[in-house]
Amino acid sequence: MTYSSDRLKPSPLAKFFFAIAWKGKGAHTGVEKVLTNKFGPLTERSATYSFSEFSPYYDVELGRPVWKYLVSLERLMPADQIVEVKHFVEELEGRFSTGEGDDRRRTVNVDPGYLNGWQVVLSTVKNYTHRISMGGGVFCEVTLIYKEGRFQKLPWTFPDYVSPPVLEFLKNAREGYRQ
């Protein structure tokens, strides 16, 4: 059965970004080239920071120390495209993986997300209490809210998302979104 209503609107546009983590302090130009070819120019870029100082989560798989930075897309996209973007990024990480079978491991972790005027949303393939299934094995969470003129953390916000380089990046990306 198809339901139609004037209250149902297309998905709002959002500013998509990618958090790129790997064992290297500079930009991961190979990943950025693939992202640019698929989605268009990248604009805002955060400073590179040591993710290993916030969490050892990727240290074994990627190798310590793990460095991370964020880049955003120039163009806005409908927020509901996060599922397709996450699927693409899962395939992209596979291109940069090494080894075979049980020994296969990623050399880079790319986490897509988006922001709009009032929230920062991250996508993942891992379910948890505060995450919502978006379909196709992808889950999303609101990681930060923008309220009272600043980004505010939630109980599950990753510590690096309230660090100065990430907050500065998000502030600039939000300004780009608003323009």
N, C-alpha and C positions, 0 to 999 in steps of 0.2 A: 504494500500500500504506500502510495506517495502522498506526503503531506505538504501543503503549500501554505505559506503565511507571509504577509508583508513584514512580520517581525523578524523573520529569518534573513540575515544579511550575509554577504560574503565575508570570509575571514579578513580581519583587519591586517593592514600592512605592518611589518615589523622590520627592525634592523637586525639582521643575522650577523653572528660573529662565530669565530672558531678559537678555542683554547688549544694550543699546540704544545705538547710536552714531549721532550726527547732528551737524550744524553748529549747535549751540545748547547753551548751558551748563546750562539748566534741564531739567526732566523733559519728555519728549515725551508730553504728555497725550493726544494723538490716538491714538498707538500703545497707550498704557496702557489707554485706554478700550476699544479693540477687544479687547485681551488679556483684560481683566476680563470683558467680555461673553461671551467664548468659554470661558474657563477658570475664572472665579470670582475672588474677591478676591486682591489682591497683598499681600504682607506685608513681608518684609525688603527694604530698599533700601540700596544702597551710596551712598557719597558720589560726586558727579560728578567725573570726572577727565579730564585732557587725554589722549586716546588718541594724538593727534599727537606727543606727547612720547615715546611708546613706538615708534611706527611711522608712516610716511607712507602706509601701505597704502590708506586710504580718502580721503586728502586730495584727490585729483583728482576722484573721483566725487562725494563729499559736500561738498567745499569745506573749506578749512583755516581755522581749526583744528577738528578733530573731537573732540567731547566724548563721553564714554561713562559709563554707570552700569548697574547690575544690579538687577533686581527678581525676587522669587520668588513663586511661587504659595502660597496658604495651604494648599490641599488637596494631598495626595499623589496621585500617579498611577502606574500600572504603567510601569516603565522602558521596556518595549518600545513604548510609545506615542510615543517620540521621533520616529519616522518620520512619523506623522500630524501631530505638532506642527511639525516642520520644514516639511512641505508647506504647512501653514496659514500659517506665517511667510513662506514664499516668496511666497504670494499676498498677504499683508498688505504686504510691501515693495512689491509691484506697485501696490497702491492708493495708496501715497505716492510713487510715481515721477512724474517729469515728462518731457516730450518725447515724441516719436514715433519709431518705427522704430529706426534706428541711433543716433539722438540721445536715445533713452530712457535715463534713468539714475535710480538710487535717490536718495532724499533722506534715507533712514534705513536702517541696517543692524540687523537683529534676529537675534541668534544664540541659539537655545535650547540649553539643556543641563540636566543634572540632577546631583544629588549624593545619595549615600547615606552610610552610616556610614564608608566606607573609600575612596571615590573621587569625583572630579569628572569628568563626561563631557560633552564638547561634540559637537554635530552640525554637519555641513557638507555642501555639495554638491561639495566638492573632494576628490578621492582623493589619497592620498599613502602613502608606505611604511608608516607606523605606523597607518593608518586602516583600519577594517573596514567593508565594505559591509553596510548594514542592509536594503537593498532599496529600490526606488523612487527610486534616484539619491541616497540619503542615506548618508553615511559618519559614523562616530563614532570618537572617540579618547578614551582616558583621559588627561586633561590634568594632573591632580594626584592624588596618593594621600595618604590620611590614615594616618600611621604615627608611632608614638612621640609621640602627643599633638599633632601638627601636620601641616599640609598640606605635602607635599614635591613639588618640581617634578621633571619628567622632561626628557630632552634636548630635546623638542619643545614644551615648555610656553611659551605666549606670555608675554613679559615682563610685561605688565600683570596677568596672573593671579597674580603673586607680589608685586604692589604692595600697600601697606598698605590702601587702600580696598577692594580686591577680597578680600584675605585676611580682613579684618574682616567683610565681608559673608558670605563663605563660612562663617566660624566661627559667625556668628549663624544662618545658614540651616541649618547642620548641627545646631545646638542645637534649632532648630524641628523638624527632621526627627526627631531622637531623641525628642522629647516626643510 
